[in-house]
Amino acid sequence: MLLDCKYIEALSPFAVTEILNTVDSTNIYAKTYLTNNRPLSYVCLAEKQTAARGRYGKVWQSGIGNINLSCAIGVSAISKVQALSLAVGVILINFLKQYIHTDSIKVKWPNDLLYVEKDNYKTSAKLAGILIELVNNYAIIGIGLNIQPQYNDSIKQPITSLTEILNTPVDINKLVTNLLQNVHHYLEIFMQTGFRYFQYSWNQNNAFQDKMIKVIKNQEELLCGTCVGVNVQGQLLIAISNNIHTIDDISLSISLK
């Protein structure tokens, strides 16, 4: 295994840490574990996933050498959970900027991380994805982060990886332990403050800030206008004429108009 189990377990701040060789999906595995156990916090990592999912049930392609993890925290207020995916996007961006000293990493509402080279948004490439699910008063946060290049003809969108961006190998064990410590710390802040703590940073890193976008559901355009960021509840704000419309259904998707 590329993952050093003893090293990661020793430095993980989560109450329970599991490291798996191969699993269908870390989120599915975490659901089963949390149905039968009640830890204060939990994380599982997998060397390889065979049936990982993204938003809308789409397959998340991830080969060996990438970060595939699901972490869980206890939650009590659904209003906080609705903005959790946005907060995790901020946590990942601020963490990755320690490795990539650039402002080229952006967040696309609600939670995709894009690498946008030279402000060319129409050719931006996906670097990471987030999937939030609820089970037994836990929020399970699935994080997929591309470390190695992905070569798969079934992937229909532009993607990139840390290795490609940095043009140098990445120490996955050091990266993942630092990531776990970072995520755990800021999830505790989120549970205390909600999204308010993360709102400014999200808007600063908004991929489509002040750009014309369209909101899509099932390939149908629902509305279009100027993206003006998110509010303190994590709702997307779109200016149409002189009115501000709010979007809070994170099952919807957005793209440039």
N, C-alpha and C positions, 0 to 999 in steps of 0.2 A: 504493500500500500504506500501511496505517496503521503498520506496523512499519518503523522506520528502520534499514535493514540496516547501514549503516556505524557508526551509533551503538552498536547492540547488539553487533556483532562486535568493536568496539574495547574494549568493557568486559566482554565475556564471559570468564570464567576457564577455560572448557573448551578443551581442546587443539584441537578442531575445532568450529566453529559454522556451521551452515547455516540459512539463512532462506528459506523457500519461499512461493510465492504460494498455490497450491492443491495439496493432496495427498490421497490417499485416507485415510491414517492416518499420523501421525508415527511411531507404533511400528512399523508395517509398513515404512515408509521407512528407519527406523533399523536394522531387522533386515537389510535388503538391504545397507545401507552397511557394517555391522559384519561381514557375511559376507565382504566383499571387502577390508576395510581393518582395521588394528589400531591405532587411536589410543589414547593414554593415557586420554583421556576425550572425550566427544562429546555434542553437543546439536543438535537440529534443532527449529525453530519453523515453524509454518505460519499464514498469514493465515486460511486456511479449510481445513477437513477435510470430505471428502465421505462417508467410510465409517469414521469413528472408532468405536472399541468401548470399552465399559466391562467390568465384571465380568460373567461368565456369557455373554459374547459379545453383550451388549445394545448397541444403538446409542447412542453418546454424541452428543447434539445440541449443535452448537457453531457459531454464526454468526460472521461477521466482527466483529472488535473484541474477541474474547475471547482468552485465553491457551491455546494448543494447543502443547504441547511434549513432546519425549521426550529424556531425557538418559541417558547410559550410563556406567557405571564398571566396571572389571574386578573380578571377584569370584573368590574361591578357596574359600570355605567356604559350603556350602548352608545351614548352620545360621544364618548371618548373614542370608542372603537371605530366609529365612522370616519374619523380623521387619522386613525393610526397609520394607515398605509401611506398617507402623505408625510407624516412625521418620520416614518422609516426611510422614505426617500431622501429626506433632508439628512438624516443620520448617515446614510450611505455616501451621499455626495460629500459631506464635510469630512468623512473618514477618508475617502478616496483622494481627496485633495492633498492629503499628507504624502501620497505616493505619486500623484500626477500633479505637478505644480502648474496648474492651468485652470482657466475658467471655462474650458471647453466641455466639461461634464454638466449636463442640464437635466432637469426633471420634467417629464411630460405627464400632465394630469391623467390619472391620479398618482401613478407610481412607477412609471418606466424611467430608467436612467439611460440617457442618450449621450453619445460622444459626438459633439457638433464641431467639425473642423472648419475654421475660418468663417464662422457664422453661416455656413451653407446648410440651412435647416432641411432642405429637400433631399440632401444626401446624408443626413445624420444616421448614425448606426447605434443599435441597441447594445448596451453594455451589461445591464442587469435588470432583473424583474422581481416584483414582490407580489405575493399572494397571501391575503389575510383570510383566515377561517375561524369560526367559533365552535367550541365544544366544551361542555361542562364548565361554563364560566371561565374558560381560558381563551385567550386570543392566540392562535397559532400563526406565526409569521414566517412564511416561506420566502427564502432569499436565494436567488440564483445569480451568481456573478461569474462572468466569463473571464477566466484567467488565461486559458490557452485558445488559440484560433480554432474555430469550428468550421469544418468542411463537410457540409451535408446539403445535397441538392433539394431536400424537402423543406429547408428553411427558406421562407418566401420574403423575408425582410432583411435589410442590411444589418449586419451584426459586427461587433468588434470585441476585442479582449484586451486585458491589461498588458499582456506580453506584446501585442501588436502596437499598442499606443506607446509603451515605454521602449520598445525595441530591445528588450533585455529580459532574461529569465526572472521569474518572481518566486520568492520563497513562500510557498503556499502555507506552510505551518506557522511561520511567523505572522503572515498576513491574517490567517483565520483566527489566531488567538487574539491579536490586536482588535480584530473586528468584533469578536464575541465580547470582549471587555468594553468596547465602545458602545455596542448595541445595548448591553445590559445596563450600563450607566444611564444612557439617555432614555431608555424605556422607563426607568424609575422616575426620571424627570417628567416624562409624558404622563404617567399615572398621577402625578401630583398637580400638574399645571394644565393638562390637556394640550391642545394644539397651539395655544397662545404662544408658548415658548418658541415654536418652530415656524410660525407664520412668516415672519420677516425674511428668514433665510430661504424659505420655499419660494417666495416671490422674487428674491434676488437671483435665484437659479432657475426660474421658470423658462422653459425652452421657447414658449410662444408668447412671452410677455409683449404686449402692445402690437401683436400681429393678428391679422384676420384669420379666424379659424372656423371650422364647421364642427358641429356636434352630430355624431352618427349613432344610430341604433339599427342593428340588423341590416347594415349597408344602406340605410336610408338617412338622408340628411334631415335633421330635425330643425336646426336653426344655424345661423352664422352671424358672426359679429367680431368685435375686437376683444381679445383676451386681456383682461386687466388684473389677473392674479387670483388669489383666493382670500376668503375672509377668515375670521378667527375660528369658524366652525369647519374650515377646510372645504367649503363650497366654492366651486369655480365661478368666477365673475366674468360675465360677457356683456360688453357695451353694445347695444343696438339702438341706433339713433340717439335719443337722449335718455334711454332707460338702461338700467343695469339688471340683467337676468342672472339668477343663481342656479347652478346645476349641482345637485348633491347625490345623484345616482351614479355611483362609481362603476356601474356595469356599462355605462355609456363610454364612447371613445371620442377622441378629438383628433383632428388633423388640420394642416394648413389649408386655407381656402385657395 
